[in-house]
Amino acid sequence: VCGGAEFKATEKATFNVQLAYDDSKTFAATANVAYELVPGFTITPEVSYTKWDDKNSVLKGEDAWQGMVRFQRSF
């Protein structure tokens, strides 16, 4: 099962979230804010979280955080 949503917080900032859960009991969530600093240049910081709970996996009970920043120039 997965789903996501987008919310335009201001004229320059858009908040995005995605959630997923699968048959192997893995949960994942990602959120970011796309901010248009100037026309044609967007900065998007993002954070993701994953939790593994598959009893047959070496990752059972483990979790992970990940972060990134994307700089996008559109012409």
LINPE-V721496 format. One record per residue. SS is DSSP state (2 for helix, 1 for strand, 0 for the rest). OMEGA is omega in degrees with one decimal (999 if undefined). Layout:
ss: (SS | SS)
omega: (OMEGA | OMEGA)
//
This chain:
ss: (0 | 1 | 1 | 1 | 1 | 1 | 1 | 1 | 0 | 0 | 0 | 0 | 1 | 1 | 1 | 1 | 1 | 1 | 1 | 1 | 1 | 0 | 0 | 0 | 0 | 0 | 1 | 1 | 1 | 1 | 1 | 1 | 1 | 1 | 1 | 1 | 1 | 1 | 0 | 0 | 1 | 1 | 1 | 1 | 1 | 1 | 1 | 1 | 1 | 1 | 1 | 0 | 0 | 0 | 0 | 0 | 0 | 0 | 0 | 0 | 0 | 0 | 1 | 1 | 1 | 1 | 1 | 1 | 1 | 1 | 1 | 1 | 1 | 0 | 0)
omega: (175.8 | 179.6 | -180.0 | 179.6 | 178.2 | -179.7 | 178.0 | -175.3 | 176.2 | 178.8 | -178.0 | -173.9 | 176.7 | 179.8 | 179.4 | 175.3 | 176.0 | 178.5 | 178.9 | 175.3 | -176.1 | -176.3 | 179.7 | 178.2 | 174.9 | 177.6 | 178.0 | 177.9 | 177.8 | 176.4 | 175.9 | 174.6 | 176.7 | -176.9 | 179.1 | -176.8 | 173.5 | 179.7 | 178.6 | 179.2 | -176.9 | 175.4 | -176.3 | 170.7 | -175.7 | 175.0 | 179.2 | 177.6 | 175.8 | 177.3 | 178.7 | -179.8 | 178.8 | -176.1 | -179.6 | -177.1 | 174.8 | -180.0 | -177.2 | 178.4 | -179.6 | 173.2 | -177.9 | 173.1 | 178.5 | 177.0 | 177.8 | 173.1 | 180.0 | 174.1 | -176.2 | 177.0 | 178.2 | -179.1 | 999)
//
